[in-house]
Amino acid sequence: MNHTLRPAYLRGAGGTPFGRHEGRGALDLMDEAAAQALESSGLRRGEIDGLLCGYATTLPHLMLSTLACERLALRPRYAHALQLGGASGAAMLMAARELVRSGRCRHVLVLAGENRLSGQSRDSSIQTLAQVGDADFEVPNGASVPAYYALMASQYMQRTGVTSADLAEFAVLMRAHAAGHPGAHLRTPITLQEVLDAKPIARPLSLLDCCPISDGAMALVVSAEPGTHGAVAMVGAGQAHRHQHLTAMEDVMQCGAAEAAQQAFGEAGLGLADVDYLGVYDSFTITLVMLLEEIGFAPRGGAAQRARAGDFAPRGALPLNTHGGLLSFGHCGVAGGLAHAVEAWRQMAGQAGARQLARPRHAFIHADGGVMSSHVSLLLSRED
């Protein structure tokens, strides 16, 4: 094996619309997304020699990657199912990059999908997601994921001066972006006042501060060779893991996001000022604000000011989640986070249709899992 590290490119991507897909299971949705990704990559199924897939709570199979291979008629030399909560999609891309760079694989399909909206009851979904809490000290007290984030938000807001109106700016922004994507779950425009007046879920978070639950799937191909749509290389990656449970979080100001980002920027030889597109995880409005500020794309307490100035708009200095993010494009588990990378690739490859920006040169992707527990940062660069 040649131990010289090779470049790894995002070669193609695909995905289903997010929303409700009655009668379609996780594998049905994955199959559709994979077919699109393979078509856009220009590769045949027989050329895929690696498969990484995310977990699905509606299909908790012990051998999900093998099951996916069977369904998709793939015979890879490497297959692996991965679970890292919301960070799973970015972690799979990072792992695929290492497989390609090492020479273990040439073409890796990264895949996730789940029918979480139509295939899982509300109570079952709440119970499943609540398990990110500590089994002894958090889960028995009836806490939900929104409650964990609300507790964290309360402390962050108290320490930084961030207000509910500041958070609402990002709910409105993500909905405006989703309105331009035909595959988004929620496309009806909303106002700042509607976010502030929405039903409280876990104070200070209202219904519109929280992402919806969706059905859907996303897929990307990571390859040793660029595709016909342009050379989009994965040039940097980093991870950080400081805690699992909210009660073990030491400091809401340092969750690990900056640490993961610094690794990625260091490896890529780039800085914050080089980035011209952002794909940042936004399970709740507070998630997005905390990540933007900890990583350094806005000063502490200043993310909303940048949003109000139009910096994160499609024609702003730093377009953010132009598909609408988890908050409006939708969230179906691992594929929800993977959608941030799919949108970044589409923008960089000139494949974003009516949403197309001036093609970004350097994109930064960040995902977190749990309650700001696991962090993965990626840097993508478009080569001439």
Secondary structure, 3 states (H helix, E strand, C coil): CCCCCCCCEEEEEEECCCECCCCCCHHHHHHHHHHHHHHHHCCCHHHCCEEEEECCCCCCCCCHHHHHHHHHCCCCCEEEEECCHHHHHHHHHHHHHHHHHHCCCCEEEEEEEEECCCCCCHHHHHHHHHCCCCCCCCHHHCCCHHHHHHHHHHHHHHHHCCCHHHHHHHHHHHHHHHCCCCCCCCCCCCCHHHHHHCCEEECCEEHHHECCCCEEEEEEEEECCCECCEEEEEEEEEEEECCCCHHHCCCCCCCCHHHHHHHHHHHHCCCHHHCCEEEECCCEHHHHHHHHHHHCCCCCCCHHHHHHCCCCCCCCCCCECCCCHHHHHCCCCHHHHHHHHHHHHHHHCCCCHHHCCCCCCEEEEEEEECCCCEEEEEEEEEEC
